[in-house]
Amino acid sequence: MSRPIVATIDTSALRHNLAIARQAAPHSRIWSVVKANAYGHGIDRVWQSLTDTDGFALLNLAEAILLREHGWEKPILLLEGFFHADELEILDRYRLTTSVHSNWQIQALAKAKLAAPLDVYLKINSGMNRLGFQPEQVNQAWHKLRSLDNVGEMTLMAHFAEGETTEGIAGPMKRIADAAQGLDCPRSLANSAATLWHRETHYDWVRPGIILYGASPSGNWQDIARCGLQPAMTLNSAIIAVQGLKTGDGVGYGARYRATGEQRIGVVACGYADGYPRHAPTGTPVWVDGVKTQTVGAISMDMITVDLTPCPQAGIGSQVELWGNNVKIDEVASAAGTVGYELMCALAPRVPVQLR
Ligand SMILES: *Cc1c(COP(=O)(O)O)cnc(C)c1O
């Protein structure tokens, strides 16, 4: 028998979540964001469940090439564009749409020898101050690009730092409007949060990521509780040992939990080397043998310990869900002071993955 941990990717949930994104932005085309190996789900595993999309957005050339080699012929957007001028040859060969966020990229496009023009997403710095041109620089960058034979269709692109709130959208929308003044152009602005909650941001293409995987862009799963999204990833394991504690007995490294009475605890084959967050404190929710209970003590590399008080029937071999339909990945993440994004991206390579 092998170690009982397994991650299951629900392909119908991916399909369903994409349909929900479409319902939320019915007049826009969709870039399904599959960067970071499809948020840890495995781009080669999930892309075929998302082929109702209009395009895939990512940032790693190897992932773009993989999609082309698997036969995806529709658009692929490089969210951060090219990192070196010599990559333009690959963008040309694989027909990749590129973001342009800096002047050196415009110069590189001007000099490149391409077989055909490349479609370009000109990135506006909407106030987040990561990538993009300041609003007042956009018009000039736009016209410079427009004059190049190497540039095909052009779209304005921006990203929101606080897409959850109306106030978080208002300032950036103003900067984007300033930047776009006098330009007759398609726009792509909305991440998951803006796709769900801010119609005025939708325009021509939306770019949902996290909601395709069924988790919350705000980090609070209650924010998406009524959207009908389904978790795409379930992480399961099983109890491999049981201990009976007496008052004062410590559990795990540092004895960070001590029993306050007689207590049964279960040892689960899952630890931080599997991607479970090491900072999850005592009290982090976990599903054991059909019942919601909680972790006790420190998270180890290969094991966690859970309270069996609410599930006296549970024992060695009982099924455990670390996250999935019964315990939301966002609940585990927020207990550990992080977001669902990080947990799914951090699923460790040693965890076997199956498709359902
Ligand atoms: C990651 C990313 C997205 C998707 O963000 P979510 O919050 O996962 O929807 C959209 N646009 C850009 C530029 C991104 O980097």
PDBQT file of the ligand as one rigid body, heavy atoms in Angstrom, charges set to zero:
ROOT
HETATM    1  C1  LIG A 401      -3.103  36.298 -12.468  1.00  0.00    +0.000 C 
HETATM    2  C2  LIG A 401      -3.692  37.339 -13.335  1.00  0.00    +0.000 A 
HETATM    3  C3  LIG A 401      -5.069  37.358 -13.608  1.00  0.00    +0.000 A 
HETATM    4  C4  LIG A 401      -6.041  36.416 -12.925  1.00  0.00    +0.000 C 
HETATM    5  O1  LIG A 401      -6.221  36.823 -11.594  1.00  0.00    +0.000 OA
HETATM    6  P1  LIG A 401      -7.298  36.093 -10.653  1.00  0.00    +0.000 P 
HETATM    7  O2  LIG A 401      -7.338  36.918  -9.439  1.00  0.00    +0.000 OA
HETATM    8  O3  LIG A 401      -6.764  34.720 -10.411  1.00  0.00    +0.000 OA
HETATM    9  O4  LIG A 401      -8.557  36.067 -11.431  1.00  0.00    +0.000 OA
HETATM   10  C5  LIG A 401      -5.534  38.297 -14.494  1.00  0.00    +0.000 A 
HETATM   11  N1  LIG A 401      -4.688  39.189 -15.080  1.00  0.00    +0.000 NA
HETATM   12  C6  LIG A 401      -3.381  39.215 -14.823  1.00  0.00    +0.000 A 
HETATM   13  C7  LIG A 401      -2.515  40.228 -15.466  1.00  0.00    +0.000 C 
HETATM   14  C8  LIG A 401      -2.836  38.300 -13.946  1.00  0.00    +0.000 A 
HETATM   15  O5  LIG A 401      -1.517  38.329 -13.692  1.00  0.00    +0.000 OA
ENDROOT
TORSDOF 0
